[in-house]
């Protein structure tokens, strides 16, 4: 399983995992529910990108994050541009890009163990109704970590299609499914090696 955490000593690195999770959840709600305009969405994406600088992460980390979302920007943006209008395309793509960048920033500045502990504490009350907080925390942690990984897999498929001179089509979906299943196997093996799953 790919190690996402990038060691550092910034204020963002030192911030409690629970606080960062709460901010990510709040950002997701704001990005989804507020009536954004083009300028506001551009500012939101810039703020998400600026988080990498504030965290003292190397420029290559931000560049890698943008390379992962670039195929999504091109494919989804082009589709919405033709079927809706440029402003709608920009805002819709901007929402997703900002959220992916923030999720990637969280996984780059928060150790997986700290993320798990924060989720377990937040989900603790669910134990009273028969829900296992550890299992739910693991599922949510993996889901958050998978957001930037999935964006990267989409980029790999697009690059492979382009290298073969093929246009994006049904074959790309099959290739993406293969990569997703392979990633799932890697995650399963990593969990089994740590005695978390069998």
Secondary structure, DSSP 8 states (H G I E B T S, - for coil): ---------SHHHHS-HHHHHHHHHHHHHHHHHS---HHHHHHHHHHHHHHHHHTT--HHHHHHHHHHHHHHHHHHHHHHHHHS-HHHHHHHHHHHHHHHHHHHHHHHHS-HHHHHHHHHHHHGGGGGGT--HHHHHHHHHHHHHHHHHHHHHHHHHHHHHHHTT--SSHHHHHHHHHHHHHHHHHHHHHHHHTTS--
